[in-house]
């Protein structure tokens, strides 16, 4: 979804909007799935990276600017445990039992008119 709002900084308000957010690339160089007896499934993703692209617009009492932005997130690690219980009719359901995520580096490039 698009984001917009304003924040108060120093001498005035900063009005911003971010739109057209899209995932440009996702890499999972290391991923594994294993079964945990009596519990479910363990998913481990290591050293993943993501690239997002978006439009941005910023306005203050002194200036306004807009442009495109690229966000590169790297060194992403995810460990998730999915529970897979059987109901009374032997149908399996899947639910997220636990999830841990960390990211290492975030690089943001802003391209605008100024």
N, C-alpha and C positions, 0 to 999 in steps of 0.2 A: 504493500500500500504506500501511497504518497505520504510524506511527512511535512508538516508546516507548524509554525508557531513563532514565538518571540521570546527573547531573553534580555534581561537588563544587565548591561555591562557598563561600568564606569559612568560616562556622561550621558548615556541614553539607551534606548531599546534597539535591539538588533532583530529584525524580522527576517525569517528564513523560510525557504521551501525546498524540498527535495522531491523530485518526481521522476517517473520513467525508470525506476530501479529494475535492473535485470541482471541475472547471473550470466556472465560472459564465459566463464570456464570453471571447471571443478576437476581436481586431480586427486586420486586416491592411490599413491604409489605403494602403500602397504596397508592391506586390509585382510582381516581373517574372521571367520565365523566358526564357532565351536559349540558343541552341545554340552550343557551342564545337566547331568542326570538329576531328575526330580525337580528341576527348576525351570529350564528352558534353553535359551540361546544366548551366547555371549558374542557381541560384535565389537571388534577392535579395529580402529582406523588410525594409522600412524602417519605423521608427516604430510598431511593433506594440505591442499591450498585451494583458495577460492578467489575469483576476480569478479567484482561487481562494477557495473557502470550505471551512471545516473546523471540527471540534470540537476543543477542547483541554482538558487537565486537568493541573494542577500541584499537587504536594504537597511540603511541607518539614516540618521538625520544628515550625515556628511556625504555619503556616497551610496551608490547601488551598483551591483555587478551580478552577472550570471554566467553560466557556462556548463561544461561537462566535467565529470569527475570519474576517476578510476580508483577503486579501492582494492588493494591486493593483500590478502590475509594468508600468511604461511605458517608452517610449523603447527598445524592444527592436529590435536590428538583427541580421539573420542573413544570412550569405553562405555558400552550400553549392555544392560542385561534385560532381555525380553522374557517375561513369564509366559508360559504356554500351558495353562491348566486345561483339563478336560471338564466339560459340564456333565450333568446327569445323563445326557443322551450321547456322550462320547464325542461331542463337537469341541474342537480346539478353538480357544480364543487367544489373542496376543495382546499383552499390555506391557508398558514400559515399567520395569521394576526399579531400575536405577540408571543414571546416566552421569558421566563425568566428562567435561570438555575443557581443554585448555588451548590457548593459541599463543604463538610466540611473537611474530612480527606483524605489524599492520603498516602498510605504506599507502598514503593518500595523495593522489595527484589532482590538483585543481587547475582546470584550464578555463580562463575567463577573459573578459575584455580588458581588465585592468592589469 
